[in-house]
Amino acid sequence: MTTQENTATQKASSKPTHNLRKKIGYGKQTEFETIGVAWAREDGGFYVKLYGTQVIDGGFYAVPVKQDAEDTESGN
């Protein structure tokens, strides 16, 4: 099985391991917008799926799904 087939199989059979979020604003006005999801791969890389057509100025964060859920519950 090729890496692409393996990644496609993993993507189809499992939930994402990370949410992709972009920081918007500064200071107390800071918010995070979810721009996609990612799956951790066995080779240490990621398979990334962005929502829609993205134009990203700067970087974005890959936040583990468990940590992201805890941040949302605590209001961070």
PDB file of N, CA, C, O and CB in Angstrom:
ATOM      1  N   MET A   1       0.854  -1.181   0.000  1.00  0.00           N
ATOM      2  CA  MET A   1       0.000   0.000   0.000  1.00  0.00           C
ATOM      3  C   MET A   1       0.890   1.230   0.000  1.00  0.00           C
ATOM      4  O   MET A   1       1.852   1.295   0.765  1.00  0.00           O
ATOM      5  CB  MET A   1      -0.966   0.006   1.225  1.00  0.00           C
ATOM      6  N   THR A   2       0.583   2.212  -0.849  1.00  0.00           N
ATOM      7  CA  THR A   2       1.382   3.434  -0.918  1.00  0.00           C
ATOM      8  C   THR A   2       1.039   4.363   0.239  1.00  0.00           C
ATOM      9  O   THR A   2       0.040   4.176   0.934  1.00  0.00           O
ATOM     10  CB  THR A   2       1.160   4.150  -2.259  1.00  0.00           C
ATOM     11  N   THR A   3       1.883   5.363   0.429  1.00  0.00           N
ATOM     12  CA  THR A   3       1.643   6.342   1.493  1.00  0.00           C
ATOM     13  C   THR A   3       0.323   7.070   1.261  1.00  0.00           C
ATOM     14  O   THR A   3      -0.421   7.305   2.214  1.00  0.00           O
ATOM     15  CB  THR A   3       2.803   7.355   1.572  1.00  0.00           C
ATOM     16  N   GLN A   4       0.017   7.432   0.016  1.00  0.00           N
ATOM     17  CA  GLN A   4      -1.232   8.132  -0.286  1.00  0.00           C
ATOM     18  C   GLN A   4      -2.433   7.251   0.034  1.00  0.00           C
ATOM     19  O   GLN A   4      -3.411   7.723   0.613  1.00  0.00           O
ATOM     20  CB  GLN A   4      -1.268   8.564  -1.762  1.00  0.00           C
ATOM     21  N   GLU A   5      -2.367   5.975  -0.339  1.00  0.00           N
ATOM     22  CA  GLU A   5      -3.476   5.057  -0.048  1.00  0.00           C
ATOM     23  C   GLU A   5      -3.615   4.868   1.452  1.00  0.00           C
ATOM     24  O   GLU A   5      -4.727   4.830   1.978  1.00  0.00           O
ATOM     25  CB  GLU A   5      -3.260   3.691  -0.740  1.00  0.00           C
ATOM     26  N   ASN A   6      -2.484   4.751   2.143  1.00  0.00           N
ATOM     27  CA  ASN A   6      -2.495   4.579   3.593  1.00  0.00           C
ATOM     28  C   ASN A   6      -3.103   5.800   4.273  1.00  0.00           C
ATOM     29  O   ASN A   6      -3.913   5.658   5.189  1.00  0.00           O
ATOM     30  CB  ASN A   6      -1.073   4.331   4.117  1.00  0.00           C
ATOM     31  N   THR A   7      -2.720   7.001   3.831  1.00  0.00           N
ATOM     32  CA  THR A   7      -3.255   8.243   4.395  1.00  0.00           C
ATOM     33  C   THR A   7      -4.749   8.364   4.114  1.00  0.00           C
ATOM     34  O   THR A   7      -5.516   8.757   4.993  1.00  0.00           O
ATOM     35  CB  THR A   7      -2.509   9.461   3.823  1.00  0.00           C
ATOM     36  N   ALA A   8      -5.164   8.030   2.899  1.00  0.00           N
ATOM     37  CA  ALA A   8      -6.579   8.104   2.541  1.00  0.00           C
ATOM     38  C   ALA A   8      -7.395   7.139   3.391  1.00  0.00           C
ATOM     39  O   ALA A   8      -8.490   7.479   3.840  1.00  0.00           O
ATOM     40  CB  ALA A   8      -6.778   7.797   1.047  1.00  0.00           C
ATOM     41  N   THR A   9      -6.869   5.935   3.615  1.00  0.00           N
ATOM     42  CA  THR A   9      -7.554   4.952   4.451  1.00  0.00           C
ATOM     43  C   THR A   9      -7.655   5.454   5.887  1.00  0.00           C
ATOM     44  O   THR A   9      -8.712   5.351   6.510  1.00  0.00           O
ATOM     45  CB  THR A   9      -6.821   3.598   4.408  1.00  0.00           C
ATOM     46  N   GLN A  10      -6.556   5.997   6.415  1.00  0.00           N
ATOM     47  CA  GLN A  10      -6.555   6.520   7.779  1.00  0.00           C
ATOM     48  C   GLN A  10      -7.560   7.658   7.908  1.00  0.00           C
ATOM     49  O   GLN A  10      -8.310   7.713   8.882  1.00  0.00           O
ATOM     50  CB  GLN A  10      -5.146   6.999   8.178  1.00  0.00           C
ATOM     51  N   LYS A  11      -7.582   8.567   6.935  1.00  0.00           N
ATOM     52  CA  LYS A  11      -8.490   9.714   6.969  1.00  0.00           C
ATOM     53  C   LYS A  11      -9.943   9.256   6.969  1.00  0.00           C
ATOM     54  O   LYS A  11     -10.770   9.807   7.696  1.00  0.00           O
ATOM     55  CB  LYS A  11      -8.229  10.640   5.775  1.00  0.00           C
ATOM     56  N   ALA A  12     -10.254   8.255   6.160  1.00  0.00           N
ATOM     57  CA  ALA A  12     -11.620   7.789   6.037  1.00  0.00           C
ATOM     58  C   ALA A  12     -12.078   7.029   7.278  1.00  0.00           C
ATOM     59  O   ALA A  12     -13.272   6.991   7.575  1.00  0.00           O
ATOM     60  CB  ALA A  12     -11.757   6.914   4.816  1.00  0.00           C
ATOM     61  N   SER A  13     -11.135   6.420   8.009  1.00  0.00           N
ATOM     62  CA  SER A  13     -11.520   5.545   9.106  1.00  0.00           C
ATOM     63  C   SER A  13     -11.321   6.158  10.490  1.00  0.00           C
ATOM     64  O   SER A  13     -11.668   5.521  11.485  1.00  0.00           O
ATOM     65  CB  SER A  13     -10.750   4.278   9.017  1.00  0.00           C
ATOM     66  N   SER A  14     -10.782   7.356  10.588  1.00  0.00           N
ATOM     67  CA  SER A  14     -10.533   7.929  11.908  1.00  0.00           C
ATOM     68  C   SER A  14     -10.878   9.408  11.951  1.00  0.00           C
ATOM     69  O   SER A  14     -10.951  10.086  10.926  1.00  0.00           O
ATOM     70  CB  SER A  14      -9.083   7.726  12.304  1.00  0.00           C
ATOM     71  N   LYS A  15     -11.085   9.875  13.148  1.00  0.00           N
ATOM     72  CA  LYS A  15     -11.365  11.293  13.352  1.00  0.00           C
ATOM     73  C   LYS A  15     -10.058  12.071  13.314  1.00  0.00           C
ATOM     74  O   LYS A  15      -9.001  11.503  13.589  1.00  0.00           O
ATOM     75  CB  LYS A  15     -12.107  11.529  14.695  1.00  0.00           C
ATOM     76  N   PRO A  16     -10.105  13.354  12.982  1.00  0.00           N
ATOM     77  CA  PRO A  16      -8.884  14.168  12.952  1.00  0.00           C
ATOM     78  C   PRO A  16      -8.215  14.212  14.322  1.00  0.00           C
ATOM     79  O   PRO A  16      -8.882  14.173  15.356  1.00  0.00           O
ATOM     80  CB  PRO A  16      -9.203  15.591  12.481  1.00  0.00           C
ATOM     81  N   THR A  17      -6.891  14.294  14.310  1.00  0.00           N
ATOM     82  CA  THR A  17      -6.139  14.382  15.562  1.00  0.00           C
ATOM     83  C   THR A  17      -5.880  15.826  15.974  1.00  0.00           C
ATOM     84  O   THR A  17      -5.589  16.099  17.139  1.00  0.00           O
ATOM     85  CB  THR A  17      -4.819  13.643  15.430  1.00  0.00           C
ATOM     86  N   HIS A  18      -5.986  16.757  15.015  1.00  0.00           N
ATOM     87  CA  HIS A  18      -5.718  18.172  15.282  1.00  0.00           C
ATOM     88  C   HIS A  18      -6.734  19.064  14.578  1.00  0.00           C
ATOM     89  O   HIS A  18      -7.216  18.741  13.493  1.00  0.00           O
ATOM     90  CB  HIS A  18      -4.296  18.542  14.837  1.00  0.00           C
ATOM     91  N   ASN A  19      -7.047  20.178  15.204  1.00  0.00           N
ATOM     92  CA  ASN A  19      -7.810  21.248  14.568  1.00  0.00           C
ATOM     93  C   ASN A  19      -6.812  22.316  14.140  1.00  0.00           C
ATOM     94  O   ASN A  19      -5.862  22.600  14.869  1.00  0.00           O
ATOM     95  CB  ASN A  19      -8.910  21.838  15.535  1.00  0.00           C
ATOM     96  N   LEU A  20      -7.014  22.905  12.982  1.00  0.00           N
ATOM     97  CA  LEU A  20      -6.147  23.970  12.489  1.00  0.00           C
ATOM     98  C   LEU A  20      -6.841  25.297  12.752  1.00  0.00           C
ATOM     99  O   LEU A  20      -7.967  25.521  12.308  1.00  0.00           O
ATOM    100  CB  LEU A  20      -5.825  23.792  10.966  1.00  0.00           C
ATOM    101  N   ARG A  21      -6.154  26.177  13.482  1.00  0.00           N
ATOM    102  CA  ARG A  21      -6.769  27.430  13.904  1.00  0.00           C
ATOM    103  C   ARG A  21      -5.853  28.594  13.588  1.00  0.00           C
ATOM    104  O   ARG A  21      -4.634  28.495  13.726  1.00  0.00           O
ATOM    105  CB  ARG A  21      -7.096  27.400  15.399  1.00  0.00           C
ATOM    106  N   LYS A  22      -6.449  29.702  13.162  1.00  0.00           N
ATOM    107  CA  LYS A  22      -5.715  30.925  12.843  1.00  0.00           C
ATOM    108  C   LYS A  22      -6.105  32.007  13.838  1.00  0.00           C
ATOM    109  O   LYS A  22      -7.283  32.217  14.129  1.00  0.00           O
ATOM    110  CB  LYS A  22      -5.999  31.388  11.383  1.00  0.00           C
ATOM    111  N   LYS A  23      -5.094  32.682  14.349  1.00  0.00           N
ATOM    112  CA  LYS A  23      -5.310  33.762  15.315  1.00  0.00           C
ATOM    113  C   LYS A  23      -5.783  35.008  14.582  1.00  0.00           C
ATOM    114  O   LYS A  23      -5.211  35.400  13.565  1.00  0.00           O
ATOM    115  CB  LYS A  23      -4.016  34.061  16.119  1.00  0.00           C
ATOM    116  N   ILE A  24      -6.837  35.625  15.112  1.00  0.00           N
ATOM    117  CA  ILE A  24      -7.394  36.846  14.543  1.00  0.00           C
ATOM    118  C   ILE A  24      -7.479  37.885  15.655  1.00  0.00           C
ATOM    119  O   ILE A  24      -8.055  37.621  16.710  1.00  0.00           O
ATOM    120  CB  ILE A  24      -8.799  36.588  13.896  1.00  0.00           C
ATOM    121  N   GLY A  25      -6.914  39.054  15.427  1.00  0.00           N
ATOM    122  CA  GLY A  25      -6.948  40.131  16.416  1.00  0.00           C
ATOM    123  C   GLY A  25      -5.758  40.096  17.348  1.00  0.00           C
ATOM    124  O   GLY A  25      -4.877  39.245  17.229  1.00  0.00           O
ATOM    125  N   TYR A  26      -5.747  41.046  18.288  1.00  0.00           N
ATOM    126  CA  TYR A  26      -4.631  41.194  19.216  1.00  0.00           C
ATOM    127  C   TYR A  26      -5.150  41.464  20.623  1.00  0.00           C
ATOM    128  O   TYR A  26      -6.262  41.964  20.799  1.00  0.00           O
ATOM    129  CB  TYR A  26      -3.691  42.328  18.761  1.00  0.00           C
ATOM    130  N   GLY A  27      -4.339  41.132  21.621  1.00  0.00           N
ATOM    131  CA  GLY A  27      -4.666  41.423  23.015  1.00  0.00           C
ATOM    132  C   GLY A  27      -5.964  40.771  23.460  1.00  0.00           C
ATOM    133  O   GLY A  27      -6.198  39.589  23.204  1.00  0.00           O
ATOM    134  N   LYS A  28      -6.801  41.543  24.124  1.00  0.00           N
ATOM    135  CA  LYS A  28      -8.076  41.027  24.619  1.00  0.00           C
ATOM    136  C   LYS A  28      -9.067  40.768  23.492  1.00  0.00           C
ATOM    137  O   LYS A  28     -10.075  40.091  23.696  1.00  0.00           O
ATOM    138  CB  LYS A  28      -8.677  41.996  25.614  1.00  0.00           C
ATOM    139  N   GLN A  29      -8.791  41.297  22.318  1.00  0.00           N
ATOM    140  CA  GLN A  29      -9.660  41.117  21.149  1.00  0.00           C
ATOM    141  C   GLN A  29      -9.325  39.834  20.371  1.00  0.00           C
ATOM    142  O   GLN A  29      -9.962  39.551  19.357  1.00  0.00           O
ATOM    143  CB  GLN A  29      -9.542  42.331  20.220  1.00  0.00           C
ATOM    144  N   THR A  30      -8.339  39.058  20.830  1.00  0.00           N
ATOM    145  CA  THR A  30      -7.882  37.866  20.111  1.00  0.00           C
ATOM    146  C   THR A  30      -8.959  36.785  20.071  1.00  0.00           C
ATOM    147  O   THR A  30      -9.587  36.464  21.080  1.00  0.00           O
ATOM    148  CB  THR A  30      -6.615  37.312  20.761  1.00  0.00           C
ATOM    149  N   GLU A  31      -9.149  36.243  18.887  1.00  0.00           N
ATOM    150  CA  GLU A  31     -10.039  35.101  18.690  1.00  0.00           C
ATOM    151  C   GLU A  31      -9.318  34.118  17.786  1.00  0.00           C
ATOM    152  O   GLU A  31      -8.347  34.480  17.122  1.00  0.00           O
ATOM    153  CB  GLU A  31     -11.422  35.535  18.078  1.00  0.00           C
ATOM    154  N   PHE A  32      -9.781  32.884  17.756  1.00  0.00           N
ATOM    155  CA  PHE A  32      -9.213  31.878  16.877  1.00  0.00           C
ATOM    156  C   PHE A  32     -10.301  31.342  15.963  1.00  0.00           C
ATOM    157  O   PHE A  32     -11.386  30.977  16.417  1.00  0.00           O
ATOM    158  CB  PHE A  32      -8.563  30.737  17.688  1.00  0.00           C
ATOM    159  N   GLU A  33     -10.000  31.299  14.671  1.00  0.00           N
ATOM    160  CA  GLU A  33     -10.923  30.770  13.679  1.00  0.00           C
ATOM    161  C   GLU A  33     -10.423  29.399  13.245  1.00  0.00           C
ATOM    162  O   GLU A  33      -9.250  29.252  12.901  1.00  0.00           O
ATOM    163  CB  GLU A  33     -11.060  31.734  12.460  1.00  0.00           C
ATOM    164  N   THR A  34     -11.298  28.391  13.254  1.00  0.00           N
ATOM    165  CA  THR A  34     -10.919  27.066  12.779  1.00  0.00           C
ATOM    166  C   THR A  34     -10.932  27.085  11.253  1.00  0.00           C
ATOM    167  O   THR A  34     -11.944  27.413  10.633  1.00  0.00           O
ATOM    168  CB  THR A  34     -11.879  25.963  13.341  1.00  0.00           C
ATOM    169  N   ILE A  35      -9.785  26.727  10.655  1.00  0.00           N
ATOM    170  CA  ILE A  35      -9.655  26.783   9.196  1.00  0.00           C
ATOM    171  C   ILE A  35      -9.518  25.398   8.572  1.00  0.00           C
ATOM    172  O   ILE A  35      -9.431  25.281   7.349  1.00  0.00           O
ATOM    173  CB  ILE A  35      -8.458  27.633   8.814  1.00  0.00           C
ATOM    174  N   GLY A  36      -9.496  24.347   9.393  1.00  0.00           N
ATOM    175  CA  GLY A  36      -9.381  22.996   8.852  1.00  0.00           C
ATOM    176  C   GLY A  36      -9.048  21.991   9.941  1.00  0.00           C
ATOM    177  O   GLY A  36      -9.128  22.286  11.134  1.00  0.00           O
ATOM    178  N   VAL A  37      -8.673  20.800   9.502  1.00  0.00           N
ATOM    179  CA  VAL A  37      -8.316  19.716  10.415  1.00  0.00           C
ATOM    180  C   VAL A  37      -7.078  19.002   9.874  1.00  0.00           C
ATOM    181  O   VAL A  37      -6.706  19.174   8.713  1.00  0.00           O
ATOM    182  CB  VAL A  37      -9.505  18.715  10.592  1.00  0.00           C
ATOM    183  N   ALA A  38      -6.446  18.199  10.733  1.00  0.00           N
ATOM    184  CA  ALA A  38      -5.265  17.441  10.326  1.00  0.00           C
ATOM    185  C   ALA A  38      -5.252  16.098  11.039  1.00  0.00           C
ATOM    186  O   ALA A  38      -5.795  15.942  12.133  1.00  0.00           O
ATOM    187  CB  ALA A  38      -3.967  18.230  10.627  1.00  0.00           C
ATOM    188  N   TRP A  39      -4.615  15.136  10.386  1.00  0.00           N
ATOM    189  CA  TRP A  39      -4.428  13.803  10.944  1.00  0.00           C
ATOM    190  C   TRP A  39      -2.932  13.565  11.085  1.00  0.00           C
ATOM    191  O   TRP A  39      -2.185  13.764  10.127  1.00  0.00           O
ATOM    192  CB  TRP A  39      -5.099  12.704  10.048  1.00  0.00           C
ATOM    193  N   ALA A  40      -2.479  13.137  12.274  1.00  0.00           N
ATOM    194  CA  ALA A  40      -1.073  12.787  12.475  1.00  0.00           C
ATOM    195  C   ALA A  40      -0.786  11.490  11.728  1.00  0.00           C
ATOM    196  O   ALA A  40      -1.583  10.553  11.763  1.00  0.00           O
ATOM    197  CB  ALA A  40      -0.735  12.643  13.997  1.00  0.00           C
ATOM    198  N   ARG A  41       0.359  11.446  11.052  1.00  0.00           N
ATOM    199  CA  ARG A  41       0.750  10.261  10.290  1.00  0.00           C
ATOM    200  C   ARG A  41       1.804   9.473  11.052  1.00  0.00           C
ATOM    201  O   ARG A  41       2.473  10.009  11.936  1.00  0.00           O
ATOM    202  CB  ARG A  41       1.279  10.656   8.897  1.00  0.00           C
ATOM    203  N   GLU A  42       1.948   8.214  10.710  1.00  0.00           N
ATOM    204  CA  GLU A  42       2.921   7.349  11.372  1.00  0.00           C
ATOM    205  C   GLU A  42       4.358   7.836  11.171  1.00  0.00           C
ATOM    206  O   GLU A  42       5.209   7.595  12.027  1.00  0.00           O
ATOM    207  CB  GLU A  42       2.784   5.927  10.856  1.00  0.00           C
ATOM    208  N   ASP A  43       4.641   8.516  10.056  1.00  0.00           N
ATOM    209  CA  ASP A  43       6.005   8.969   9.769  1.00  0.00           C
ATOM    210  C   ASP A  43       6.332  10.305  10.438  1.00  0.00           C
ATOM    211  O   ASP A  43       7.402  10.864  10.196  1.00  0.00           O
ATOM    212  CB  ASP A  43       6.203   9.091   8.270  1.00  0.00           C
ATOM    213  N   GLY A  44       5.427  10.827  11.280  1.00  0.00           N
ATOM    214  CA  GLY A  44       5.651  12.077  11.993  1.00  0.00           C
ATOM    215  C   GLY A  44       5.085  13.296  11.292  1.00  0.00           C
ATOM    216  O   GLY A  44       5.092  14.390  11.857  1.00  0.00           O
ATOM    217  N   GLY A  45       4.595  13.130  10.068  1.00  0.00           N
ATOM    218  CA  GLY A  45       4.004  14.235   9.323  1.00  0.00           C
ATOM    219  C   GLY A  45       2.522  14.364   9.611  1.00  0.00           C
ATOM    220  O   GLY A  45       1.987  13.710  10.506  1.00  0.00           O
ATOM    221  N   PHE A  46       1.867  15.221   8.836  1.00  0.00           N
ATOM    222  CA  PHE A  46       0.431  15.454   8.968  1.00  0.00           C
ATOM    223  C   PHE A  46      -0.228  15.404   7.600  1.00  0.00           C
ATOM    224  O   PHE A  46       0.379  15.779   6.597  1.00  0.00           O
ATOM    225  CB  PHE A  46       0.154  16.807   9.651  1.00  0.00           C
ATOM    226  N   TYR A  47      -1.470  14.941   7.561  1.00  0.00           N
ATOM    227  CA  TYR A  47      -2.329  15.108   6.398  1.00  0.00           C
ATOM    228  C   TYR A  47      -3.253  16.258   6.760  1.00  0.00           C
ATOM    229  O   TYR A  47      -3.980  16.175   7.750  1.00  0.00           O
ATOM    230  CB  TYR A  47      -3.131  13.774   6.026  1.00  0.00           C
ATOM    231  N   VAL A  48      -3.238  17.338   5.970  1.00  0.00           N
ATOM    232  CA  VAL A  48      -3.978  18.558   6.282  1.00  0.00           C
ATOM    233  C   VAL A  48      -5.134  18.737   5.306  1.00  0.00           C
ATOM    234  O   VAL A  48      -4.960  18.585   4.097  1.00  0.00           O
ATOM    235  CB  VAL A  48      -3.048  19.786   6.242  1.00  0.00           C
ATOM    236  N   LYS A  49      -6.319  19.062   5.835  1.00  0.00           N
ATOM    237  CA  LYS A  49      -7.504  19.339   5.026  1.00  0.00           C
ATOM    238  C   LYS A  49      -8.049  20.697   5.461  1.00  0.00           C
ATOM    239  O   LYS A  49      -8.599  20.837   6.554  1.00  0.00           O
ATOM    240  CB  LYS A  49      -8.592  18.205   5.180  1.00  0.00           C
ATOM    241  N   LEU A  50      -7.887  21.704   4.583  1.00  0.00           N
ATOM    242  CA  LEU A  50      -8.407  23.035   4.881  1.00  0.00           C
ATOM    243  C   LEU A  50      -9.851  23.138   4.437  1.00  0.00           C
ATOM    244  O   LEU A  50     -10.255  22.482   3.477  1.00  0.00           O
ATOM    245  CB  LEU A  50      -7.559  24.121   4.200  1.00  0.00           C
ATOM    246  N   TYR A  51     -10.639  23.961   5.131  1.00  0.00           N
ATOM    247  CA  TYR A  51     -12.031  24.199   4.758  1.00  0.00           C
ATOM    248  C   TYR A  51     -12.058  25.269   3.668  1.00  0.00           C
ATOM    249  O   TYR A  51     -11.391  26.295   3.806  1.00  0.00           O
ATOM    250  CB  TYR A  51     -12.888  24.634   6.000  1.00  0.00           C
ATOM    251  N   GLY A  52     -12.808  25.055   2.596  1.00  0.00           N
ATOM    252  CA  GLY A  52     -12.957  26.050   1.539  1.00  0.00           C
ATOM    253  C   GLY A  52     -11.641  26.379   0.866  1.00  0.00           C
ATOM    254  O   GLY A  52     -10.710  25.573   0.868  1.00  0.00           O
ATOM    255  N   THR A  53     -11.571  27.562   0.293  1.00  0.00           N
ATOM    256  CA  THR A  53     -10.354  28.047  -0.344  1.00  0.00           C
ATOM    257  C   THR A  53      -9.727  29.060   0.592  1.00  0.00           C
ATOM    258  O   THR A  53     -10.291  30.128   0.830  1.00  0.00           O
ATOM    259  CB  THR A  53     -10.642  28.671  -1.753  1.00  0.00           C
ATOM    260  N   GLN A  54      -8.571  28.729   1.119  1.00  0.00           N
ATOM    261  CA  GLN A  54      -7.932  29.573   2.128  1.00  0.00           C
ATOM    262  C   GLN A  54      -6.822  30.418   1.524  1.00  0.00           C
ATOM    263  O   GLN A  54      -6.042  29.940   0.701  1.00  0.00           O
ATOM    264  CB  GLN A  54      -7.376  28.717   3.259  1.00  0.00           C
ATOM    265  N   VAL A  55      -6.758  31.666   1.935  1.00  0.00           N
ATOM    266  CA  VAL A  55      -5.609  32.522   1.699  1.00  0.00           C
ATOM    267  C   VAL A  55      -5.085  32.845   3.090  1.00  0.00           C
ATOM    268  O   VAL A  55      -5.718  33.580   3.848  1.00  0.00           O
ATOM    269  CB  VAL A  55      -5.978  33.838   0.858  1.00  0.00           C
ATOM    270  N   ILE A  56      -3.933  32.293   3.416  1.00  0.00           N
ATOM    271  CA  ILE A  56      -3.425  32.423   4.775  1.00  0.00           C
ATOM    272  C   ILE A  56      -2.246  33.383   4.786  1.00  0.00           C
ATOM    273  O   ILE A  56      -1.211  33.130   4.170  1.00  0.00           O
ATOM    274  CB  ILE A  56      -3.015  31.048   5.346  1.00  0.00           C
ATOM    275  N   ASP A  57      -2.421  34.478   5.492  1.00  0.00           N
ATOM    276  CA  ASP A  57      -1.362  35.461   5.676  1.00  0.00           C
ATOM    277  C   ASP A  57      -0.754  35.184   7.045  1.00  0.00           C
ATOM    278  O   ASP A  57      -1.412  35.379   8.067  1.00  0.00           O
ATOM    279  CB  ASP A  57      -1.902  36.948   5.561  1.00  0.00           C
ATOM    280  N   GLY A  58       0.467  34.741   7.071  1.00  0.00           N
ATOM    281  CA  GLY A  58       1.094  34.361   8.330  1.00  0.00           C
ATOM    282  C   GLY A  58       0.932  32.876   8.544  1.00  0.00           C
ATOM    283  O   GLY A  58       0.784  32.129   7.577  1.00  0.00           O
ATOM    284  N   GLY A  59       0.954  32.436   9.765  1.00  0.00           N
ATOM    285  CA  GLY A  59       0.872  31.016  10.078  1.00  0.00           C
ATOM    286  C   GLY A  59      -0.442  30.631  10.707  1.00  0.00           C
ATOM    287  O   GLY A  59      -1.362  31.439  10.831  1.00  0.00           O
ATOM    288  N   PHE A  60      -0.508  29.368  11.103  1.00  0.00           N
ATOM    289  CA  PHE A  60      -1.673  28.863  11.825  1.00  0.00           C
ATOM    290  C   PHE A  60      -1.213  27.808  12.804  1.00  0.00           C
ATOM    291  O   PHE A  60      -0.085  27.322  12.713  1.00  0.00           O
ATOM    292  CB  PHE A  60      -2.740  28.287  10.855  1.00  0.00           C
ATOM    293  N   TYR A  61      -2.064  27.453  13.730  1.00  0.00           N
ATOM    294  CA  TYR A  61      -1.746  26.503  14.788  1.00  0.00           C
ATOM    295  C   TYR A  61      -2.401  25.158  14.512  1.00  0.00           C
ATOM    296  O   TYR A  61      -3.520  25.102  14.001  1.00  0.00           O
ATOM    297  CB  TYR A  61      -2.194  27.044  16.151  1.00  0.00           C
ATOM    298  N   ALA A  62      -1.707  24.074  14.848  1.00  0.00           N
ATOM    299  CA  ALA A  62      -2.286  22.734  14.837  1.00  0.00           C
ATOM    300  C   ALA A  62      -2.478  22.353  16.298  1.00  0.00           C
ATOM    301  O   ALA A  62      -1.513  22.034  16.993  1.00  0.00           O
ATOM    302  CB  ALA A  62      -1.370  21.685  14.062  1.00  0.00           C
ATOM    303  N   VAL A  63      -3.710  22.386  16.759  1.00  0.00           N
ATOM    304  CA  VAL A  63      -4.043  22.158  18.162  1.00  0.00           C
ATOM    305  C   VAL A  63      -4.610  20.753  18.312  1.00  0.00           C
ATOM    306  O   VAL A  63      -5.583  20.413  17.639  1.00  0.00           O
ATOM    307  CB  VAL A  63      -5.054  23.222  18.680  1.00  0.00           C
ATOM    308  N   PRO A  64      -4.022  19.920  19.185  1.00  0.00           N
ATOM    309  CA  PRO A  64      -4.592  18.578  19.381  1.00  0.00           C
ATOM    310  C   PRO A  64      -6.077  18.667  19.727  1.00  0.00           C
ATOM    311  O   PRO A  64      -6.485  19.543  20.491  1.00  0.00           O
ATOM    312  CB  PRO A  64      -3.831  17.822  20.498  1.00  0.00           C
ATOM    313  N   VAL A  65      -6.876  17.778  19.177  1.00  0.00           N
ATOM    314  CA  VAL A  65      -8.331  17.826  19.359  1.00  0.00           C
ATOM    315  C   VAL A  65      -8.698  17.799  20.832  1.00  0.00           C
ATOM    316  O   VAL A  65      -9.578  18.557  21.241  1.00  0.00           O
ATOM    317  CB  VAL A  65      -9.003  16.658  18.633  1.00  0.00           C
ATOM    318  N   LYS A  66      -8.068  16.964  21.649  1.00  0.00           N
ATOM    319  CA  LYS A  66      -8.385  16.884  23.076  1.00  0.00           C
ATOM    320  C   LYS A  66      -8.108  18.217  23.762  1.00  0.00           C
ATOM    321  O   LYS A  66      -8.940  18.692  24.534  1.00  0.00           O
ATOM    322  CB  LYS A  66      -7.574  15.760  23.748  1.00  0.00           C
ATOM    323  N   GLN A  67      -6.959  18.828  23.497  1.00  0.00           N
ATOM    324  CA  GLN A  67      -6.613  20.115  24.096  1.00  0.00           C
ATOM    325  C   GLN A  67      -7.577  21.194  23.630  1.00  0.00           C
ATOM    326  O   GLN A  67      -8.002  22.034  24.423  1.00  0.00           O
ATOM    327  CB  GLN A  67      -5.169  20.506  23.749  1.00  0.00           C
ATOM    328  N   ASP A  68      -7.926  21.177  22.348  1.00  0.00           N
ATOM    329  CA  ASP A  68      -8.839  22.174  21.784  1.00  0.00           C
ATOM    330  C   ASP A  68     -10.203  22.092  22.469  1.00  0.00           C
ATOM    331  O   ASP A  68     -10.809  23.121  22.767  1.00  0.00           O
ATOM    332  CB  ASP A  68      -8.990  21.972  20.256  1.00  0.00           C
ATOM    333  N   ALA A  69     -10.691  20.868  22.720  1.00  0.00           N
ATOM    334  CA  ALA A  69     -11.984  20.685  23.393  1.00  0.00           C
ATOM    335  C   ALA A  69     -11.919  21.212  24.822  1.00  0.00           C
ATOM    336  O   ALA A  69     -12.878  21.817  25.301  1.00  0.00           O
ATOM    337  CB  ALA A  69     -12.396  19.192  23.393  1.00  0.00           C
ATOM    338  N   GLU A  70     -10.791  20.987  25.514  1.00  0.00           N
ATOM    339  CA  GLU A  70     -10.642  21.487  26.883  1.00  0.00           C
ATOM    340  C   GLU A  70     -10.608  23.006  26.913  1.00  0.00           C
ATOM    341  O   GLU A  70     -11.196  23.616  27.806  1.00  0.00           O
ATOM    342  CB  GLU A  70      -9.371  20.926  27.523  1.00  0.00           C
ATOM    343  N   ASP A  71      -9.918  23.640  25.934  1.00  0.00           N
ATOM    344  CA  ASP A  71      -9.874  25.096  25.854  1.00  0.00           C
ATOM    345  C   ASP A  71     -11.252  25.676  25.626  1.00  0.00           C
ATOM    346  O   ASP A  71     -11.599  26.698  26.217  1.00  0.00           O
ATOM    347  CB  ASP A  71      -8.938  25.538  24.748  1.00  0.00           C
ATOM    348  N   THR A  72     -12.042  25.039  24.777  1.00  0.00           N
ATOM    349  CA  THR A  72     -13.395  25.513  24.483  1.00  0.00           C
ATOM    350  C   THR A  72     -14.269  25.421  25.723  1.00  0.00           C
ATOM    351  O   THR A  72     -15.043  26.336  26.005  1.00  0.00           O
ATOM    352  CB  THR A  72     -14.017  24.704  23.332  1.00  0.00           C
ATOM    353  N   GLU A  73     -14.153  24.332  26.463  1.00  0.00           N
ATOM    354  CA  GLU A  73     -14.972  24.148  27.671  1.00  0.00           C
ATOM    355  C   GLU A  73     -14.599  25.164  28.748  1.00  0.00           C
ATOM    356  O   GLU A  73     -15.466  25.633  29.485  1.00  0.00           O
ATOM    357  CB  GLU A  73     -14.807  22.717  28.219  1.00  0.00           C
ATOM    358  N   SER A  74     -13.290  25.511  28.846  1.00  0.00           N
ATOM    359  CA  SER A  74     -12.870  26.439  29.892  1.00  0.00           C
ATOM    360  C   SER A  74     -12.986  27.890  29.466  1.00  0.00           C
ATOM    361  O   SER A  74     -12.757  28.794  30.271  1.00  0.00           O
ATOM    362  CB  SER A  74     -11.453  26.147  30.298  1.00  0.00           C
ATOM    363  N   GLY A  75     -13.347  28.128  28.184  1.00  0.00           N
ATOM    364  CA  GLY A  75     -13.549  29.483  27.713  1.00  0.00           C
ATOM    365  C   GLY A  75     -12.288  30.161  27.232  1.00  0.00           C
ATOM    366  O   GLY A  75     -12.313  31.371  27.005  1.00  0.00           O
ATOM    367  N   ASN A  76     -11.174  29.446  27.060  1.00  0.00           N
ATOM    368  CA  ASN A  76      -9.915  30.024  26.566  1.00  0.00           C
ATOM    369  C   ASN A  76      -9.895  30.093  25.072  1.00  0.00           C
ATOM    370  O   ASN A  76      -8.914  30.552  24.487  1.00  0.00           O
ATOM    371  CB  ASN A  76      -8.726  29.224  27.049  1.00  0.00           C
TER     372      ASN A  76
END
